[in-house]
């Protein structure tokens, strides 16, 4: 089995499409990696663009503005804690019911109004938003810890010099907390890259002959492809190199996305130290 694992590296391919959805997915000579690589990268990057701004704004409100004893603050903290413990499959059902069936179909009725379906169907957009909701607690908690670690004297000095609270947060607090915010983003990417359950109902496609061209298109995914190869292959021994190759690509992609975020965080810390 060990030698079979290494031979799976030979199954890597950057072909755009497979000759047929029935045989091309399971044949080492025709299986394509590029559509799944593009799909996984797209939904993780789009998810990061959604989750970091909302998570940071929520953490700033809880840390800088909200009173810990207020009822509204307790409700938000309770919601964040509950979200952190919800199984991922529940997020998939939530995305299907809320984003697709409610928001998407209402958008179709409002903007199109002729029975066409554009937004009310699984797509990269809804899959990314579902993953953003799932990883929101990670970003909020990491950002809150980073904000609390900033000495209160910096805030007091800024306010004493005449800056408003918003200016203090924007120019003093956030730059100091940026490495911690990026840490939350790294954790969110690490969790979302390998998730399959939330995207089963919200965007992942079994087979597509072309790459997605817009956020309203479905996409092929590396994690979902691993599931398909593991459960639906007609010949598991013949498919094993493709399965191993897909896992290798998923690991490399996750590592690459995290490496980029770590390098950006290290650069930010270096700049902050030079300023200090």
N, C-alpha and C positions, 0 to 999 in steps of 0.2 A: 504493500500500500504506500510506503514511503517513496519508492521509485515512481509510482503512479502520480504522486503529488507533484514531484519535480517535473514529470513529463507534461503536467498540465500547463506549464509555462509555454509549451509549444502550441497551445490552443489559442493564444492571444491573436486577435485580428482587429484591424481598423476598418474593415469593409463597412460600407454604408448600409447595405441591405442584404437580406437573405433571399434565395430564389423562391421559397415558399414558406408559409407559416407552419406547415405540418412537419417538414423534414429539415428545413434550414436551421431551426432553433436547436436541434439536437445533434447535428452532424458537425464534427470538428472541422471539416473542410469548408463548411459554408456558414458556420455561426459567426455573427458579427458582434463586435464589442462597442463600436462607436455610438450607435443609437442609444444604448444603455448608459454609456459614459456621459453623453451630452444630457440625457434626461435627468440622471442623478445629480450632475453638477448644477443644472439649471434650477431644480427644485430646492437644493440646499442653499445656493446663493440667493435666490429669491426669498426663501424663508428668513435668511439672515437680514436682508434688507427690511423685512417686515418686523421681526421680533426685537431687534436691538433698539430702534427708536421708541417703540411702545414700552418695552421693558425699562429703558433708562428713564423715560418720563414718569412712569409709575413709581420707580424707586426714588426719584427726586421728590415726588410729591410725598411719599411715605416718610422720607428722611428729613426733608427740609421744611415742609409746610404742615403736614398732618399732625394732629395731636394724638398721642398713643392711646389716650383714654376715650377718644371719640368713637361713637358707634360706627360711623362710616369707615373709619380706619380699621376697626376690628373686622368689619365685613370684608374689606379688601384683603387683609392679611389671612383671614379664614379661607377666602376663595383661592388665594395663591397656594396655601398649604394643601388644600384639597386637590387642586389641579396637579400638584406634584405627585400625588398618590393614585391618580386615575390610570387604569390600564390603557395602553396605546390603542387597542382595538376600539375602545369607547370613543376616543378622539376621532377615529375614522367614521364611526356612525354619526357623531356630532357634525363632522364636516359634511357628510352626505345630507343630513337633515337640514342644517342651518345654512351653510354656504351654497350648496347646489339647489336643494329643493325650495328653500325660502328666498335667499338673496338672489341667486342666479335666475330662477324662474320669474321673479318679480322684475328683475332688470330686463329680461327678454320681453315681458308684457309691456313694460314702460317704454323702452327704447325701440323695440322692433314692432310689436303689436300685430304681426301678421302670421303668428303661429310658428315662426322659425325659432330654432333653438341655437343659441350661441353661448350664453353664459350659464344656462341651466343644464350643464352636462359636466362630467368629470374633466379636469384640465390641470395643467401645471399650476395655475393661479390658485385654485381651491386646495390642491394638495399642499402647496407652500403655506397657505394661510392656516390650514389644519396643523401642520407641523409647527408653525409659529405659536399657535395657542398651546400646543403640547410642551414646547421648550420655554415658554414665557416665565415660569417660576424660576428656572435656572438663571436666566438673565437678571431677573429682579433681585434675587437673593445675592448674587455675586456683586451687582451694582450697589446694593444697600451696604454690604460689608465694606466695599471700597470707599463709599461716601463717609461711613462712620469712622474710618481709619484716618481721615484728614483732620489735623488738629483744629480745634475750634478757634484758636488764635488767628488763623488765616482769615476766617470769615469775619471775626471781630475787627481785625485790622482793616479789611476792605470796607466794611460798613463805616468805620471811624473816619476813613478818608473821603467819605461822601458817596460811595457807590450804593446803588440800590441792591436789594436782595437778589433780583434777577440778574443784574450785572455781576454780582459776586459769584452766583452759581455758574454763570456762563463763562466768565473769564478766570476765575480762581479755582472753584471746586471741581468743575468738570475736567479741565486739563489735568489736575492732580489725580483724578479718579479714572482717567482713561485706561491705564493698564488693567485695572480691575474690571472695567467694562468689557475690554477685549477678552479677558479671561472668561467672563460669562458667555461671550460669543463663541469662544473655542469649545466650551463645554456643550453649548447648544448644537454646534456643528457636529461634534463627536456623537451626540445622541441621535440626531436626526439623520445622519448619513446612512446608517444601517437599518433604519426603521422601515418596516414593510406594511404592518397592519394599518396605520393611518392612511396610507396611499392606495390601499386596495380598492376602496370605495370612492376615492376622490380624484383619481387621475391616472393611475398606472394602467398601461395597456399590455395585453398578452403579446401582441405582435403589431408592429407598424413598419411599413416598407420605406417610409421617409422620416426625416427628422422633424420634430415639432417646429412650426414657423411662428407661432404666436402664443401668448399666455393662455389662450382659450383652447389650445390643442392638448390632447393626451400625450403621454410620453412613455417610453420604455425605461425600466429601472433595473439597476444591477441587483439590488436586494430581492426584488420581485422575481428576477430571472433566476437567481439562486433557488428560490422556492419552487419555481416551475421545473427547473432541471432536477430537483431532488424528488419531486412528487409525481411528475407526469411524463418522464422519459420512458420510451418504449424499450430502451436498452441501456441500463444504467452503466454497464461496463464501457460501452462505446461513448457514452456522454460524459464520463468522469473527467476527461481532460478539459472539456468545455466548462464543467462545473468548477474545477480547480482554478482555471484561468479567470473565470468571472469573480471568484472570491479574491484572487490576487489583485485584480484591477480595483475592486471595491476597497481593499485595504490600502492600496497605493493612493487612491483618490482621497480617502479619509485622511491619510497621512499628509498628503500634499496640501489639502485645505487647512489642516491644523498648522502645518509648518508655515504657511503664508501668514496666518493670524499670529503665530508666535513671533515671527520675525518683525511684524508690524509692532507688536507689543514691546519687544526688546528695543526697537528703534525709539518708540515713545518714551520708554524709561530712560534711555540714554540722553535724550533731549531734555527731559525734566531734570536729570542730575546735572547736566551742564548749565542749565538755567539757575539751579540752586547754588 
